[in-house]
Amino acid sequence: MAFADKEQFRVIFLDKRNQVIADEEQQTGTVDHTAVYPREAVKRALEVSATAIILVHNHPSGDPTPSRADIQMTQSIVEIAKPLGISVHDHIIVGKEGHASLKGPKLI
């Protein structure tokens, strides 16, 4: 994903022991944007009986620094998922220059 020329948004679905149930691409976008639908990510988590998810997307620019939109979208997913018993463990952004976690600096 770090070297892809378009943004991709993936969700890794985990069971109650944090074992991977599935790793699925949810959306592919343009060189600097991909539409993310929080409802669809949480809906799919319910379908596969996930109790936790890890969000992953890339920045084709190479800089993995989270944007304000990245943070807001992640917080929306956290708010929707929590009452349904689904934890968002992290949102990882990858780029040619490395990766960034939203959980590490407590952005989620």
RODO-2510 file (C-alpha; in nm, 4 decimals, decimal comma):
residues 108
     n   res          X          Y          Z
     1     m     0,0000     0,0000     0,0000
     2     a     0,2833     0,2405     0,0743
     3     f     0,3766     0,2605    -0,2933
     4     a     0,0266     0,2563    -0,4474
     5     d    -0,0618     0,5533    -0,6661
     6     k    -0,4189     0,5798    -0,5306
     7     e    -0,5507     0,5967    -0,1772
     8     q    -0,6857     0,2695    -0,0421
     9     f    -0,8838     0,2186     0,2762
    10     r    -0,8705    -0,1243     0,4404
    11     v    -1,0214    -0,2731     0,7536
    12     i    -0,8697    -0,5622     0,9458
    13     f    -1,1417    -0,7454     1,1390
    14     l    -1,0474    -0,9190     1,4651
    15     d    -1,2186    -1,1695     1,6929
    16     k    -1,2315    -1,1505     2,0738
    17     r    -0,8779    -1,2979     2,0964
    18     n    -0,7500    -1,0356     1,8479
    19     q    -0,7031    -1,3004     1,5807
    20     v    -0,7553    -1,1798     1,2235
    21     i    -1,0919    -1,2788     1,0798
    22     a    -1,0474    -1,0848     0,7557
    23     d    -0,8438    -0,8087     0,5919
    24     e    -1,0568    -0,6310     0,3352
    25     e    -1,0228    -0,3339     0,1064
    26     q    -1,3253    -0,1121     0,1625
    27     q    -1,2559     0,1667    -0,0874
    28     t    -1,0088     0,2821    -0,3495
    29     g    -0,9985     0,6504    -0,4319
    30     t    -0,7842     0,9033    -0,6132
    31     v    -0,4287     1,0240    -0,5630
    32     d    -0,5246     1,2259    -0,2561
    33     h    -0,8645     1,1091    -0,1332
    34     t    -1,0814     0,8049    -0,0805
    35     a    -1,4381     0,8086     0,0411
    36     v    -1,4810     0,6288     0,3727
    37     y    -1,8250     0,5311     0,4946
    38     p    -1,8133     0,4620     0,8701
    39     r    -2,1498     0,2876     0,8558
    40     e    -2,0224     0,0375     0,5977
    41     a    -1,7075    -0,0441     0,7943
    42     v    -1,9081    -0,1102     1,1107
    43     k    -2,1770    -0,2993     0,9195
    44     r    -1,9137    -0,5335     0,7782
    45     a    -1,7627    -0,5832     1,1258
    46     l    -2,1040    -0,6987     1,2472
    47     e    -2,1421    -0,9298     0,9471
    48     v    -1,8147    -1,1104     1,0213
    49     s    -1,8732    -1,1072     1,4000
    50     a    -1,5673    -0,8931     1,4690
    51     t    -1,5217    -0,7500     1,8168
    52     a    -1,2405    -0,5177     1,7101
    53     i    -1,1062    -0,3540     1,3966
    54     i    -0,7885    -0,1902     1,2773
    55     l    -0,8242     0,0756     1,0089
    56     v    -0,5466     0,1139     0,7523
    57     h    -0,5038     0,3520     0,4630
    58     n    -0,2226     0,4926     0,2565
    59     h    -0,1063     0,8375     0,1550
    60     p     0,0316     0,8186    -0,2002
    61     s     0,2142     1,1488    -0,1346
    62     g     0,4478     0,9456     0,0861
    63     d     0,3904     1,1484     0,4046
    64     p     0,1945     0,9363     0,6558
    65     t     0,1019     1,2305     0,8793
    66     p    -0,2698     1,2090     0,9665
    67     s    -0,4858     1,4879     0,8274
    68     r    -0,7666     1,6533     1,0208
    69     a    -1,0126     1,4599     0,7990
    70     d    -0,8349     1,1317     0,8862
    71     i    -0,8726     1,2038     1,2574
    72     q    -1,2375     1,3096     1,2315
    73     m    -1,3313     1,0075     1,0210
    74     t    -1,1598     0,7749     1,2688
    75     q    -1,3375     0,9355     1,5626
    76     s    -1,6701     0,8903     1,3790
    77     i    -1,6042     0,5194     1,3358
    78     v    -1,5041     0,4866     1,7030
    79     e    -1,8277     0,6575     1,8128
    80     i    -2,0456     0,4377     1,5896
    81     a    -1,8665     0,1112     1,6754
    82     k    -1,8380     0,1489     2,0533
    83     p    -2,2078     0,1071     2,1455
    84     l    -2,2142    -0,2055     1,9282
    85     g    -1,9298    -0,3668     2,1229
    86     i    -1,6680    -0,3140     1,8518
    87     s    -1,3347    -0,1586     1,9498
    88     v    -1,1174     0,0374     1,7109
    89     h    -0,7671    -0,0676     1,8115
    90     d    -0,5871     0,1733     1,5784
    91     h    -0,5853     0,3592     1,2500
    92     i    -0,2557     0,3195     1,0698
    93     i    -0,1542     0,5392     0,7797
    94     v     0,1242     0,4142     0,5549
    95     g     0,3365     0,6027     0,3046
    96     k     0,6717     0,5804     0,1326
    97     e     0,8236     0,7770     0,4209
    98     g     0,6987     0,5374     0,6910
    99     h     0,3795     0,4923     0,8865
   100     a     0,1777     0,6725     1,1523
   101     s    -0,0574     0,5451     1,4209
   102     l    -0,3489     0,7503     1,5462
   103     k    -0,3521     0,5571     1,8742
   104     g     0,0129     0,6218     1,9607
   105     p    -0,0219     1,0017     1,9902
   106     k    -0,3714     0,9501     2,1449
   107     l    -0,5608     1,0960     1,8499
   108     i    -0,8237     0,8247     1,9071
***
